[in-house]
Amino acid sequence: MIALTKGPTVIHLLRRLALPCLLALGTLAATPAGAVIRIDITGGSVQPLPIAIPEFVASNPQATPDGALQTLSTRISQVLSDDLKNSGLFRPLDKAAFTTTVTAENFATPDYASWRTIAAQALVTGYAKLNADGSMAVGCYLFDVFSEEGLLQHSVTIATPKQWRRAAHKCADKIYTQLTGDSGYFDTRIAYIAETGPRKNRVKRLAIMDQDGANIEYLTTGQNLALTRASRRTAGPSATSHSARHHGCSAMI
């Protein structure tokens, strides 16, 4: 069975920042089959949990206004994988190393022996299904590879396939919570001040984005003054500033 122990200081930091580029401090004690896996994130180094996340399957492959359902399923599993990786506590395994194929027929009944051969300690599978009313259901399953038991079965329904990224974040939240005992933070949006333009004529706009820097929306045009609270600088650049600069602007929380 998989269990993780946490130090309150680092978990408080996770809650406060709610950003994927936070590096959690910790150690992972690898254990033989049947033993308990524990991560102590109060130490001074990190060995993330090896986790296999194959591509999600499309239970009824068909086209949607936002792309083929199988394409969206693949994207969902990739965003979920990125979320867990960026937490610093998980190491998604290279798909090229997988020795078995997950299909619509077997995603809920994994071949545990095959996953153990690549040293996976946890396994995540899932599916996407287009409903008759145009909504989309996304399911995610979490398994303990060593004890050969299911740890989580979760399904989320989104109004349209266009919201597939949010479904991925919600699944990542559930998996993170199941394995750490703490609330997930991936389905989070961040409001910030985006700055663009030359140094002497900066344009400031109020913006909002997903915690991983995707889906940026500008809430103001920059014609009105956007102010931020004065605050003391923290050690090192903030992850929010990094994400915003990646999209051609700087951000201040």
N, C-alpha and C positions, 0 to 999 in steps of 0.2 A: 504494500500500500504506500502511496506517495504522501508524505507530510512535510511541510516546510515550517521552520521556526524563524521568527523575525525579531529584530531589535526595534524598539519603539522609536528611536531617533531617526533611523532611516525610513521607516514607514511614514512617519510624520512628514519627512521631506518629500516622499512620493506624493502624498496627498496635497502638499502645498504647491509643488511645482506642476504636477499633472502633465508632464511633458516627456515624450519618448526618449529623448537623448540623455535623460538622467542616468548616471552610472551608479547602480546600487553596489555597495561594498559587501563582499561575502565570500563564503567558501561552500563547496559542495562535497559532501562525503559520498562517494560512489559505493554502492553496496551490492552484494550478490542477490540472485533471484530470491524473492520472498521476504527480503529484509526491508526495513523502512528507509526511505530516502529522505534526508533532512538537509535543508539549506540554512546555514547560519549567516545572515547578512550583517552581522556585527563585526566580522573580522576585517582583515585588511587586503584581501584579494578575492577574486571571483572566478568560479568555474561553473558556468551556467549549466542548467539541466538540459541534457540532450533530448530533444523532442522532434518527432517525425510529424510533418504536416503535408501529406500528399494533396494534390489538387482536389478540390471539392467536385462532386459529380452533379450533373443536371438530371434530375429524376424524370423530366419530360422534355428532352432536347427540342427546342424550337426558337424561333426568332422573337426578339422583343424590340420595342422602340429604341432601346439603348444597347442593342447588340445581341448576338447569339447567347442563349442561356448558358451554354457550356463556357463561353468566354467570360461571362460574368462570374460563374462559379470559380473559375481559375483565379480571377482577380480577387475575389473575396478571400480565398485561402491565402493568397500572397499578402494582402493587407493584414490579415490576422497574424500571419507569420512575422511580418515586419513589426507589428505592435509588440508581440511577445519578445522578439529579439531586442528591440530598442529599450525594453524595461531593464536589460542587463542581467536578468535572472534565467533566461532561456537561450538555448542554442539550437535553432532549427537545423536539422541535418540536410545535407546536400541531396536533392531529389535524384541525382544521377546514381547515388549509392543504393537506392531502393531496389529490393529484390522481388517485390510483389506489386501487383497492380490493384488499385482500389477502383471498384466499379459500383454502379447503381444497385447491383445485386449483393455486394459483400461489404459495403462501407460500415454496416452496423455489426458485422461479425468478423473482426480482423484475424489474420493469420499471425498470432503472437510470435511464433517461432521465427518467422521471416523477419519481423521487426527487431527481435533480439540479436539477430546475426549482424545488424549494423549498429548495435549498441544503443538503440533507442530506449529510453526509460519511460517515456510517455508518448502517446499517439493521439493525434487529432484528425478526425475525418468529418465529412459533412456533405451537404447537398443544397441545391437551390431548386425550387419548384415554382412555376408560374401558375397562379390561380386563375379561375375563370373570370373573376372580377377585375383582373389586371394587376392585382397585388402580387407580391412574391414572398414565399416562405423560405427561410434559410435555417437549416438545422446544423448543429455542430455536436460532435460526440468526442468525449475524452476517455482514454483508456490507460490503465496502468499496465505496461507491457510485461513486467516481471510477475505480478500477481494474477495477471490475465483476468482483470475485472474492469467493468465499466465504472467510471467515476462521475460522468456527467452526460446527460442528454438534454439539449436545449434547442428551442425553436423560436425564431423571431419573425414576425410578419411585417413587411414594409409596404407602404401604399403603392409605390411604383418601383420597377427595377432600377430607376435612376438613383435610388437611395441605397444602392448596394454597399457603398463604403460604410455607411452607418451600421448596416447589418453585420459587417465584418468586425467593426469595433465592439459591437454589443457581444458578439461571440467571444472575442478576445477578453472582454471584461469578465465574462462568466468563467472562462478557463483560468484566468489569473486569480480570481477569487477562490475557485475550487482548490488551486494548488498552493496558495499563499495564506488564505484565510482573511485577506484584506480586500477592501473594495477595489475593483478595477477603475481605471481612469481614462481608458482609451476613447470612450464615447463622450468626449468633452470638447466644447468649443471655447476658444479664447478670444476675448476682445482686446484690441491693442491699437496704438496709434502708428500708422504707416507713414513714413516720410519718403518722398521722392523729389527729384529735381536738383538743380545746382545748389551748392552749399549756401550761397547768399540769398537764395530764393526758394527755400524749401516749401513743399506743399505737404500739409499734414491732413491725413484723412482717418476717420474712425473706421476700423475694419474688424472683421471677425473671421476666424479660420478654425479648422479641425485641429486637434492637438498634435497631429503629425504634419501640419503645414499645408494640408490640402484644402480645397473648397474655400478659397479666400473670397470674401464678399466685402465690398466697400460700402459703408453705411452713410458716408457723407462725401461731398464732391471736392472738398478742400477749399471751397470758397468761404466757408465759415471757419472761425478759429477753433481748433481742437486742442484741448489742454490736458496735461497729465499731472498727477500729483507728484510733488517733489518727494524723492525718497533717497535713502542712502544706497550707494552702489554696493552690490555684493561682490564677493571674490569671483573673478572670471566673468566672461560674457554669459548672458542668459540664453537659454535654449530658444526662447521666443524670438529674440533678436536674430539668432542664427537661422531659424525657419523663415522669418520674413525676408532677410537678406537674400536667401536662396531664391525668393520670388521677385527680386529686384527692388526691395525697399527695406528700410530698417524699422524696427518696432520697439516700442517702449510700453511696458505694462505699468 
